């Protein structure tokens, strides 16, 4: 029924959140093991204490990550919209051979750079 589905969705969300926290702490404990040459348990304890001491910084970084994502999304949408406008207003009868071969130019340039690097070696 609906109540069971709702409870399973809540439990799934909570387990996913706990899984992300464990993954975060594991990554940071590995970093502390490498930096401080501690055992696994001591490194996990130190990583957790480090997180508790710097909770405000971690929160601030995660907030900035959201704004960066929104900015990247806005840039992507803007580029897609401008590309759409260019394609809609493009005059197809005004093409020359230079315009047609334009997409293949990077291939020739990269091949030339590869050959020059190969000659140096």
N, C-alpha and C positions, 0 to 999 in steps of 0.2 A: 504494500500500500504506500501511500504518499509519505506517511510519517517515517516509515522504515527507510525509504529512499532519501529523505531529508537527513536523517541521523547518519546514514552511511556516507552521504556527501560531506557532512560536517566532520566525521571521523577521518575521511580521506584527506580533507583539507588540513586537519590537525597533524596527521601523520606526514603529510608532505612538508609542512612547516618544520616539524621536528627533524625530518630528514635533511632539510636545507641547513638547519642549525648544526647538526652533527657534521655535515660536510664542511661547513665553514670552520668549525672548531678543529676538525681533523687537519684541514689545510694549514691553519695557523699553528697547530701543535707541531706539524712537520717542519714548518719554518723555524719555530723556536728550537726544535731538535737540531736543526742544521746550524743555527746561529750560535746557540749556547752549549752545544754538546751535552744536552740533558737526556735522561731516559724518557720514554714515551709518556708515562704518567706525570712526571714532573713538568714536562713540556706542555702537556695539556692543561695542567693546573696554572702554569705561568701564562699561557695563551688566554685562558678564561679570565684571569686577574687583569691581564692587559686589556681585554675587551671591556671589563667592568670599569676600569679606570678611564677609558676613552670612549664611553658610550655616546657622548655628545658628538664627538668627531665622526664616529661611524654613522650616526644618524644624519649629520650634515652632508657627508659624502653621498649617502644614498639619496638624499633629496636632490643634490646636484646631478646625480645620475639620471633622475627622472627628467629634469630640465634639459639635459643633454640629449636624451632620447626624443623629447618633444621637438627640440631644435633640428635633429637629424630627420625626423619625420616631416617637419615643415619644409626643409630643404628638398627632400625627395619629392614631395607633392608639388612644390614650386617648379622643380626641373621638369617633372612630368607634364605639368600644365603648359609651360613654355614650349616644350617639345611638341606637344599637341597643337599649339597655336602655329608653330612654324610649319608643321606638316600639313595642316589644314590650309594655310595661306600660301603654300609653296606652288610655284608655277612649273608644272612638269615639262612644258614645252621649251623651257629656257635652259635645258641641261646640255652640258658639253662633255667631252671625254674626260676632262680633268675632274669634273664633279662625280662622274660615275666611278672613276678609279680611286676616289678619295678613301674609301674604307680599307683598301689594300695597302696603302702607303705605310702604316706602322709595321706590317709584315716585312716589307723590303728594308726598312730602317733597322729593325731588330736583327734581321739576317746579316746586314752589313756590319753592325756592331759586333755580332758573334764572330764573324770572319776576322775582324780587326783584332779582337781579343785572342783568337786562336793563333794569329800570326805573331803576336807579342810573346806568347808562350813558346 
